[in-house]
């Protein structure tokens, strides 16, 4: 989240506008996931003070309605007299009759440890600020102090980007910065190193050993150093510190969430159980956001709205290009092998380029879908298989195409990102899509830049990956030998039927056969399923291009459909030498520059 003023203007506010809203949060009933929050708002001049719970959170784009976990609200004046409370809507408490000061208290229930919500139990108090603290929008420019009343019996400590005032009290210059300051309170391990006069630290809450923490932190350091190479410098972190807030515990939920000077990293996967490598992807993705999203900021997300869904057409760049760099950075840092990295590209590649959704929305319009898909929930069924491609994945494969295309011109995506950083991120000037287009034209030339945006951003075209991959000695091949059905099917363990788990993709064999999600396939050509059989293995016994009789059940009625299997539209991606092909010296040289394996 971008702070809407400079550090020096922040000092001016603190000195000359000294009103401070204070909070205290305590955790005596942590075993039942409750916290008690008390707050004081002094020197009030408005008759009605509107206290709110946020409806969303920095880094999220959908509504999450945090008010649903608040109860026991009370409001008093400075003398302890009860004040009148009116509820104009589900997320607001209007207080009247005060004497210039309002004290509030309420109970928060919190039991989801991730980047959006809060979790309170006897292992930690994992606090996302918008999910935890009420605020008064009209007082957004006031300084805030919060006292985290830690459980000393549990050896809790406080890790947060919020600057320390004393002991367990921390502060924020304004509401925006407060809301952007996630906090981990637990018996964590703290590791740090200095880089270019700033401190990078890892607050690691896990059940592993100190040796595991040391090894993991060395990998985090390698990731940080390699990401700095993309932009040529670190951002200027407020207060000179950046903090990874990592919770790798059984009660957490998998997530990662970027913030201006910190990030939340959560998963149930321990370092000993594969996390030493697999957890690094979130580290890489979220730290890249310290530049791209937190400072290279879409104008469409400024200012962030805590009271409504936040929509942007730039998420293919903000999230997608960040996703492209996620594993590329790990490969460059020696934490993934070139083989692992290249073969890992196939997942996003096949997901994006086999989706029918491109006929409906381009990458900008896919970004507009974020309020419906970004950890959002709906009761009514949706047709995402046919109408949506994640802007993370879509932007990732477009970032790949742009990088390889630029490299054929003797340029690269790193230097384009540096240019965007210098013009927008470093100066904290939010960008528009037109700015990105203009800067690409400036960097590589108007014909190239116009073609990329007109073909692949404003439209839904597919780059020429065959030649792009060939230029770096990478083999791209369609898996035509595999049969294509067009929907996910799960066969029961006893082999009695296979249930269609997803909407068939438009134009696929299942779609053209009139099959639908929820249908129970009884057999094909009267050949039964075997116990424990995978559906793909079952399909391989049938010839492609030949009519097949599908017997299935729908709404209790037995039906028959004719289906013709087609070649799979999916691709495999491999290093040429792993497919008995000999890459040229030019190809290897280009690959080494791309992956920095020289």
N, C-alpha and C positions, 0 to 999 in steps of 0.2 A: 504494500500500500504506500502510495506516495504522500509524504507530508506536504501540505500545501503552502509552506513557507520555508525560508532558510533557517539555518541554525542561529544566526544572529538575530533575526526577527523573533525566533523562539525565545531567546534570552530577554528581548524587549518585553514580550508578553508576560514572562514570569516576573520581571521586576516591577512593571508598571500596572499590571492587572493581577493583583495578588490573591483574588478569591480562589479557594481550593476546595474541590469536592473530595470528600474522604470516604473510603470504603474499608470495611473489615470483613474478612471471610474466615469462618472457623469450621472445624470438621469433627466435632465430638461424636456425631452419629454416622461416621464414615462407613461403618459396617453395613448400614442400610442405605448407603449411597446418597446421603443428605449433607448439605452444607447450609449454614446459616449466614446470610449476608446482611450486614448493617451498613448504612451510609448516611452521611450528613451533607446537606446542601445549604450553605449559609448565604446571607446577603442577597436574598431573592427580592426582586421587584415586581414580578408578575403575580397577578391574583391567583391564577390557576397554574399549577406546576404539573406538567405532563410527564410522567415516568413511563418509559417504554422498555420492552425487551426487543432486541433486534429480530428481524425476520430473516436475515441472511448473514453471511460472514465473509471477510476478506479472503479471496481465493476461490470462493464459491460463486455460482451464478444463479442458482435456484433458491426458492424459498424453503426455509426449514422451521419456522415458527417456534422459536425457542421459548416463548411464553407458556407453552403447554406443560413445562416442567417446573413452573413456579407456583407456590401456594403459601398461605399464611401471611399475606401482605399486611403490614401495618404502617401507619404514618402518624407521627406526633410532631408538635412544635418544640421549641427549645426548652420549654418547661415540662415536657412530657405529656401534654394534653393531646388526646386523640383528635385527629383531623378527619374531615369528611373525604371519602374516596368514592369516585364515580368511574365506572368502566365504560368508556365510549365505544370500545372495540375489544377484540380478544387479546390484544398485545399492548394495551395502554391502561394506565392508572392515573386519573386526574385527581389531584389533591388541592383542596381549597381551605380557606380559613386560617392560614398559617400566620406567624408573626415575623416573617423574614427568614426563618430557618425551618427546614423540613428534615426530620429524621425518618428514615424508612428502615424496615427490616422484612425479610422474607426467607422462605426455605426453598432451596433448589434441590431437585432430584436429578442426579447425573450418573449415567452408567453406560456411556459409550466412549471408549478411549480412541479417538481418531483426530483428524485434522479439523473437523467441523463441530463436534460436540465436546462435552466434558465428561469426565469419569471420576467418581469419588468412591474409593473403597479403602481398605486398610493396607493396600500396596502403594497407593499414590493418590494425589489430587491432580488430575490432568485437566487443565483448565483452558478451554478456548474462551476468550473474554466475551465475545458477543453472546455465547450460550450461557454465560454465567452472571453477568452484571447488568442491572438496569441502568438507564442513562436518561438525561434530559437533553433533548435535541437543541433547545434554545441556549443551552450552556456549553455548547460543543467546543468553544474556545478556552474554557477554563482549564487550569491545571488540575490534575487528579493525583491523589495519593491513595495507595491501597496497602493495607496491612494483612499479610498472609499469616494467619495464626496457626503456625505449623504444629503438627503432632510430634512433640519432642520424644514421646514414648516410642515412636516409630522411626526415630532418627531422620526425620524429614528435613530436607533443605530446599531452597528455592532456586530454580533456574528459569530465567526470563530475559528478554531483550529490554525490559523496562529498567531504567537506571535505579540503582540502589540509593535510598535515602538513609536508612539506618536499620541494622539488624534484619528484620523481615519486612520492612516497609519499602515499597518501590513507588516510582512516580511516572507520570506521563505528561508531556507538555499540553496535550489537548485530547479530545475524545477520539479523534482518528488514530492517534498513536497508541492510545490505550487499547482500542479495539483490535489493533494489529499486534498485540503483545502476548502471544500464547505463553502459558506458564506451566512448568512441570515441577511438582512438589513431591519429592520422594527421597529415598536413600540411594541416590544415583552416584555414579562414578563420573568425575569431571576430568577431561583431558584437554589440553590446549597447546597451541604453538603460535609463534609470532610470524607474521608475513607482511612485509612492507609497512612496518610500524603499526599494524593492527593485529588484534587477537582473534584467532579462529578456535572455537572451543566446542567440544562434544560433551553434552550431559547425557550419559547413557544409563538408563534404567533397565536393567536386565537381571536375569538369574544366573548369569555365567560367571566365569573366572576373570581375575585381573589380567591374566595372560591373554585371554581372548579379547578383552577390551583393548589392550595395547596393540595387538595385531590388527584389529579392526580399525583402530584410529590411524595406524600407518597407511592403511588403504584409503581412508577418508582423506588424509593429507595428500596422497598422490592424486586423488580426484580433484581436490581443490586446486592444486598446482597446475594441473592440465587444463582446467577450465579457465584459469587466469590467462593462459596462453592464447585462448581464442580472442579475448578482448584486449589483451596487452596490459591490463591492470585490474586491480580489484576496485569495486565501488568504494566510495568513502562511507563506511558504515557509521551510523550515528553512534556516538559514544565509543567509537573505535573497536567495536566487538561484534562478531557474528557467532550465533550459537545454534548448533544442531541439537534439537530436543528429541532424543530417540527413546522410545518405549518399546522394547522387544520383550513383551511379557505375554503369558497365556490369556490374560483378560483384555488385551488390546484388540482393536479391529484394524485391518490393514488399510493404510492411508499414507499420504504425504501432503503437506500443505505449506506453501511458501509464504513468507512474511518478509518485511523490509530488512530486518537484521537477524532473522532467525528462521527456522523451519521446524515443523513437526514431522516426525518419522515414526510410524507405528506399524507393528505387525506382531503376530503370534509366533513368527519364525525366529528361533533363537540363533545366536551366532554358531553354536555347536551343531545345529541341525540345518545347515546349508545357508544360514544367513550371512556368514562371513563373505560370501560372494553375492548371493541373490539380493541381499538388502541394499547393496551398493547402488542399484539402479535408481532407487528413490533418492538416495543421497545425491547422485549426479543430477537427476532431473531437478530437484528442488534448489540446489545451489546455483544451477544455471539461471534459475528464476531471479536470483539476486540482481542480475543484469536485465534479462529478458522477462518482463512483466512488472517487476517491482520498480525499476527505473526506466527501462525502455517500455513505456506505459501507453497502452491504447487510450486515445482521447475519449473513446466511447465508454470507458470505465472510470472516468473522472468527472466529478467526485464520486466515490463509491457510495451507493445508496443502501443504507441499512434497513430501509423500510419497504423495499420493493425488489423484484428480481432485477439482476443486472445483465444486460445483453450487449454483446459486442460481435461485430463481424470480423474481428482480427484474431480470433482464437486459433485459427489454422497457423498463424505466425507465432503468437504468444505461447500457446501450448504445444502446437505441432512442431515448430522448428526446435523448440526445447526438447521435445521427444526425439527428434532426429539426433541431437547431440548427446542424448542420455547414454546410449551404449557406445557411440563413437568415442566419447571421452574415455570411457572405461577401457576401450581397446587401445587408444593412444597412450593411456597410463600403464599399459601392460597388465591390466586386471581382467581383460578378456583377450583371447587369442584372435588373430585375424579370421581364422576358420570359424570360431564361435560367433564372432560378430557378423560375418557375411552370411552364414547360414541362418542366423537369427533374424535377418531382414525379411525372410519369407512370410512370417506371420502377418505383419502389417501389410506387406505387398499384396498378398492374396486376399486379405480382408477388404482392402480398399478397391482393388481393381476387378474383383468379381462381384461387387455389390451393384444391384440395380438402382441404388439410391442416387447415383450420379445423374440419372435422367430427370430427377426432380430438383436437386439442389447442388449448387457449386460450393466450393470451400467456404466462401463468405456466408452463404445461407446455412451451411452445416453449423457454422459457429453460432448462428442465431438460435439454434436448437438447444443451446446449453441450459437455459432455465428449465427445460423439460427432461434433461438427461443427466445433469451434473449432480449425482446423488439424490435426484428427485424421485418421488414415488407417485404412482397413480394406481387407482383401483381398476379402471377400465383398461382392457387390452389395447395394445398399440401395435403398429406394423413396422417397427424399427428395422427389421431384417431387410425391408424393401425401401425404406425412406430415409434412413440415417446412416452416416459414416462418422465415426468419432473424429472430431477435429484434431485430436491428438495423433491419431493414425494417419489421417488424410494429410495433415501438415507435415508429418514425419517423412512420408514417401515423396512429398513435393520438395521438402528440404534436401533429401537425398538427390533427387533429379536436378535441382538447381545447383547443388554443389558439384556434381559430376559434369554438368553442362558448363559451368564456369571454369572448371579445371581444363576442359578441352580448349578454352580460350586463354589459358595461361593464368587464370585467376582462381579464386576460391571463395567459398561461402564465409569462411572465417573473416576475411577482410571486408566483406559486405556487412557482416555483423558489427565489425569494428566501426565502420562508417555510420551505421545506425546508432551505435553507442555514442560516438562523438557528437553527432548532430542532435540526438534526442535524449538518450539515457543519461549521459554524464551531465547534461544541462537540465535534466528533468523537465523537458518539454514534451508533453504527450504527442503521439503521432497519430496520423490518419492513414488509411489505406493508400490514399493518393501520395502521401509522403514516402511510403515504402516503395511505391512504383517509381516515383521521381528519383529516389536515391539509387535504385537499381539501374535506371537509365544512365544516371551520372557515373556509376561505377563501371558498367560494362558497355554502355552504348544504347542508344534508343531502340534500334531494331531488335536487339536481344531482349531488353527489358520489356518492351511492348509485347513481344511475342510471348514471353513467359506469363505476364499478367493477363493478356487477352485470351490466351489459350487454356491456361491452367488455374487461374484464380477467378476471373470474371466468368469463365466457362469451365466445363468439367472435362477437358481433354486429358488424354493419357500421354505422358512423355514417351519418347523412344528409348525405353529402358534397355532394349536389346543392345543397341549400339553404345549406350552409356556404360552399361556393365562391361561390355567387351573392352572398352577403353582402359579399364583398370584390371583386366584379366579375370573377370568374374563370369561364370557360366550360368545362363538363365534358360531354363527348359520347362516347357509345359508338360504336366504329368498326364499325357493323353491315355496312357495305359490304364489309369484308374477310372472306374465308372463314376459318373456324376448323377446323383439323385436330386439334390437341391433343397434338402431339409435335414435337420438333425433327427435321428431316430434312435431310441433306446429300447433294446430288446430285454424283456423280463428275464430274470435269472432262470426261470423254469422253461424258457423258450416258447411260451404259449402265444406271445404276440409282441409286436414292436410298436411303441407309441411314438407318433410324430410330435416332437418337442418344440418345433419352431414353425413360424409361417414359411411355407415354401417360397423360395426366391422367384420373383417374376421371371418368366421365360425358362425356368428350369424344367426338367422332366416331371418332377412331382407337381409343379404348378400346372403344366399343360395337361397332366392327367386328371386334374380336378381334385387332387388330394389336399387336405387342410390340416392345420395344427389341431391336435386332439384326436385325430383318426387313429384307430388301432389296426395296424397291418397284421392280418392273420397269417398270410403266406404269399409268395409270388410263384406263379405257375404251379401251385399246389405243393411246393417244396417247403417243409416246415423249418423253423429256426432250430438250431441246436442250443442246448443249455449253455448259458454264458457266452454265446457267440456275439461278436461285434457286427454291427450292421454292414460296415464296409466289407468285411470278410465274407459275409453272406452274399453281397451283391456281386462279388468277383466271379461267381460261378455262372453268371448270365452274360450273354453276348451283348455288346453295345450295338445300337442301331436296329435291334429286333424287337417287335412288339411283345410285351410281357403282360400277363394277367395278374393284377394285384387284387387280392381278396382282403377286404378290410371292414371294420365296424365303425359306424358313426351314429351317435345318439341311440345306441342299442340296436340299430338296423344293419344287417350284413349287406355289403355292396361290392361291386366289381368295377375296376377301372383298367384301362389299357395304358401302359407306360413304356416309353422307349428310352433306355439309358444312353447317355452321351459321354464323350470324353471329358475328363475333369478339366475345368478351366484354371486350376491351380498350377503354380510353378514351383520348381525347386531352384534354389540359389546356392551355388558352390564356387569355391576357387577353382579356376580352370585346371590346375595341376591335380586336383582331387578327382577330376573326371577324365584323367589321362589325356588332357590337352596341354599344349605347351604355350604358355603366355609369352609374348615377345618381350624384349628388354624394355621397350617403350611402355608396354602395359605394366610391367613390374615397377618401373620407375614411377609411373603415375599412381599406382596403388600405394607404394611406399610413402609418397608425399601426402596422399589422402589419409592413410591410417597412421602416418608418422612412425613407420616401422624401420626406418633407415638406421 
